Amino acid sequence: MDEKKYPIPEEEGNVGMASEPVAEYKATGSGYEGTVVDDDPVMSDAYDPGIGPYTMEELNARIDEAEVFIEKAEKGDWSDWVTEEQSRANLYSKYPWLQ
């Protein structure tokens, strides 16, 4: 059986491919040289939405609380839960512009 020889195309560089200059990726101690620094004046670096958890103890406490609610629901006590319709009604009453 004869082996087919295909022509090898000549390299044309990065034609049609997205690439960035190699000089931009010189590693420095705090990131990459030439990258954009996020100096958004609208969102402060100190912004804290307060949704945590911030420590493993807080995370574990939230998990334990959720497990209690799930166990109660499995036993038939759905008092800690709301239906999708109730949740939607609560949102629409609080934020009427969502309707």
N, C-alpha and C positions, 0 to 999 in steps of 0.2 A: 504494500500500500504506500502510495506516495504521500509525503508530508507536504501540506499546503503551507506556503510561505506568504504571510500577509505583510503588506508594506507597513513600516513603522512611521507614523506621522511625525513631522518635526515639531518640537516643542515651541509653542508661541508665547510662553510666559503664562501669566494669569488671565488670559483673555476669557471674558465671560464668567470669571469666578470672583466672588467677593473676598477681599483680603484687606488686611490692615498693615501699615508699615511695621516692619520688624522692630524698628527703633522704639516704638511705643511700648514694647513689652520688656524693657529692661527692668528686672525686679529690683525693688528698693526695700528698705526695711518696713515701710508702712503700706505697701501696695504696689501699684505700677506707675511708672513714670509717664506723665502725659495724660493720665486719666482725669475725667471730670470730677471735681469735688462737689458733693451735694450741699450747696449753700442755700437751700430753699428757705426764704424768710418767712413763709407761711407756716411751715411745720418746724417747730423747735426740736432740737435733739433731746430736750428735757421733757417732751410731751409724754405723758403716761396715761393711756386710756383707762387704767384702773381695772383691767380685766384679768390680770395675773394668770395663773399663780406665779409667785416669785421664788418660792423655795420648794424643795421636795416635800416638806411637811404640809404646805398648803395644797400642793397637787394631790397628795395622798388623802388629805381630808376631803377634798372635792370628789375624789373617786369613791371614797367610803360613803359619802352622802348620796351620791348617785346610785350606788349599789343598794342602799337602803330603800330608795324610792322604787327601784326596779323590783326588789324582792316584795315590797308591799303590793305593787301592781300585779305580780305573778300570783299573789294570794287573793286578788280580786278587789283590793282597795286602790281605786284610781283617783283618789282625792288630790294627789300631788300633780296630776297631769291634766292637760287641756286638749281638746280635740283641735284639729286643723281649722274647723269652722269657728270655734271659740277664739282661737289665736288670731285668725283673720279679722273677726269682729272687733277684738280688742285693738288691733292695729288701726282699723278704719275709724274707730271712735276716737282714738288718740291722734291719728293723723288723717283727717278727712280727705286731704289732697291725694291720697293713695288710690282712692276709688276711681 
